């Protein structure tokens, strides 16, 4: 499976970026470890996200972080069809600084004390839903590899149905449907 991480500052290039990822690179999953302080998005993004949906590409986006001043989920995580990702601390509780909240959050995952590769063969520790989103995107790619017959929407459903419910019973604005369970999403049998 092909997982692409997209980052762009110029909203007019969004459609081009999605087409490049989808057509030329064959993306099955697009990770967007970016956020904003606005729940709305530039109209130019509509065709890009519609293109991804049309090509059955699953898009995952970071919900944002209160510690960075974002108290609510911002675009692109508010766009319909995007898997919006919140964050939890090491104990599995909602991260106050390294997540935000909103009705669009689908699932939460680790967002504190994360370690990641950096340019120049280095590693760094950081916190935030920008670190969580690649975990969910990677889970989606693993599900697709294990279950190639599933559509992007069905992969999303596996991820949310196998998440461990947390917070208020059912879907809530802090954890979404719950905390990510990679093993269950990839391997558990689910009733259709």
C-alpha positions in Angstrom: 0.0 0.0 0.0 1.1 3.5 -0.6 0.8 6.1 2.1 1.7 9.8 1.2 2.2 12.6 3.7 1.1 15.9 2.2 1.9 19.3 3.4 1.1 22.5 1.6 0.9 26.1 2.5 -0.6 27.4 -0.8 -4.3 26.4 -0.8 -4.5 26.8 -4.6 -2.1 23.9 -5.0 -4.2 21.4 -3.0 -5.9 19.8 -6.0 -2.6 19.4 -7.8 -1.0 17.8 -4.7 -3.9 15.3 -4.4 -3.8 14.5 -8.1 0.0 14.0 -7.9 -0.4 11.7 -4.9 -3.3 9.8 -6.4 -2.4 9.5 -10.1 1.3 9.6 -10.3 2.2 8.1 -6.9 -0.8 5.7 -6.5 -1.7 6.8 -3.0 -4.1 4.6 -1.0 -3.9 6.8 2.1 -3.0 10.5 2.4 -1.8 11.8 5.8 -2.2 15.5 6.6 -0.3 16.4 9.8 -1.5 20.0 9.5 -4.3 22.0 11.1 -5.7 25.4 11.3 -7.8 27.6 13.6 -10.7 27.7 11.2 -13.4 25.1 10.8 -13.9 26.3 7.2 -11.6 25.7 4.3 -10.8 27.4 1.0 -13.2 26.6 -1.8 -10.3 25.4 -3.9 -9.9 22.4 -1.5 -13.4 21.1 -2.4 -12.3 19.6 -5.7 -9.1 18.1 -4.2 -11.0 16.2 -1.4 -13.7 15.2 -3.9 -11.0 13.8 -6.1 -9.6 11.8 -3.3 -13.0 10.4 -2.5 -13.7 9.6 -6.1 -10.4 7.7 -6.3 -11.2 5.8 -3.0 -8.2 7.4 -1.2 -8.5 7.6 2.5 -7.5 11.0 4.0 -6.4 11.3 7.6 -5.9 14.7 9.3 -4.7 16.0 12.6 -7.3 17.7 14.8 -5.0 20.3 16.2 -3.7 21.0 19.7 -4.9 23.2 22.5 -1.3 23.8 23.5 -0.9 25.6 20.2 -4.0 27.7 20.7 -6.5 25.5 18.9 -9.5 24.9 21.1 -11.6 23.3 18.3 -10.9 21.1 15.4 -9.8 23.0 12.3 -9.7 22.3 8.6 -8.7 20.1 6.9 -9.9 17.8 9.8 -13.4 19.3 9.5 -13.9 18.3 5.9 -16.5 15.6 5.3 -15.0 12.3 4.6 -11.7 13.1 6.3 -10.7 10.9 9.3 -10.1 13.5 12.0 -7.6 12.4 14.7 -7.5 13.5 18.3 -4.9 12.7 20.9 -4.4 10.9 24.2 -1.6 10.9 26.8 0.4 7.8 27.9 -2.4 6.7 30.2 -5.0 6.8 27.4 -6.7 9.9 28.7 -7.4 12.9 26.5 -4.4 15.1 26.1 -5.1 18.6 27.2 -2.2 20.3 25.3 -1.7 17.8 22.5 -5.2 17.5 21.1 -8.3 19.6 20.6 -12.0 18.8 20.6 -14.9 18.7 18.1 -17.7 16.7 16.7 -15.6 15.7 13.7 -13.0 13.7 15.6 -13.3 10.1 14.5 -10.7 8.4 16.7 -7.9 9.3 19.1 -4.4 7.9 19.5 -1.1 8.6 21.2 -0.1 12.3 21.0 2.5 12.9 23.7 6.2 12.1 24.0 6.3 10.8 20.4 9.6 10.1 18.6 10.0 10.5 14.9 12.6 10.6 12.2 14.1 14.0 11.2 16.1 15.0 8.1 19.7 14.1 8.3 19.3 10.7 10.0 18.2 12.2 13.3 15.3 11.7 15.6 13.2 14.1 17.7 10.6 14.0 20.4 7.4 16.0 19.9 3.8 16.0 20.9 0.6 16.7 19.1 -2.0 15.3 16.8 0.4 15.8 13.9 2.2 12.8 15.4 -1.0 10.9 15.9 -2.3 11.2 12.3 0.5 9.1 10.8 -0.3 6.3 13.2 -3.9 6.3 12.1 -2.8 6.6 8.4 -0.4 3.7 8.9 -3.1 1.7 10.5 -5.4 2.3 7.5 -2.6 1.1 5.2 -2.2 -2.0 7.2 -5.9 -2.7 7.1 -5.9 -2.2 3.4 -3.1 -4.6 3.0 -4.8 -7.3 5.1 -8.2 -6.6 3.6 -7.7 -5.5 0.0 -11.4 -5.9 -0.8 -12.4 -3.0 1.5 -13.2 0.5 0.3 -11.6 3.6 2.0 -15.0 4.1 3.9 -15.0 0.5 5.0 -11.4 0.8 6.3 -12.5 3.9 8.2 -15.4 1.9 9.7 -13.0 -0.9 10.8 -10.8 1.7 12.6 -13.6 3.4 14.4 -15.5 0.1 15.2 -12.4 -1.5 16.8 -11.4 1.6 18.8 -11.7 1.3 22.6 -14.6 3.5 23.7 -13.4 6.3 26.1 -15.0 9.3 27.6 -18.7 9.6 27.2 -20.3 6.3 26.0 -20.3 6.2 22.2 -18.9 9.0 20.0 -17.9 12.1 21.8 -16.0 15.3 20.9 -12.8 14.4 22.8 -12.1 10.8 21.7 -14.4 10.4 18.7 -15.4 6.7 18.7 -12.5 5.8 21.0 -8.8 5.2 21.2 -7.1 3.5 18.3 -6.4 -0.2 18.5 -4.1 -1.1 15.6 -4.2 -4.9 16.2 -8.0 -5.0 16.3 -8.4 -2.8 13.3 -6.1 -5.0 11.2 -6.9 -8.5 12.5 -10.3 -8.7 14.2 -13.3 -10.1 12.4 -16.2 -7.7 12.3 -19.8 -8.4 11.6 -21.0 -6.7 8.4 
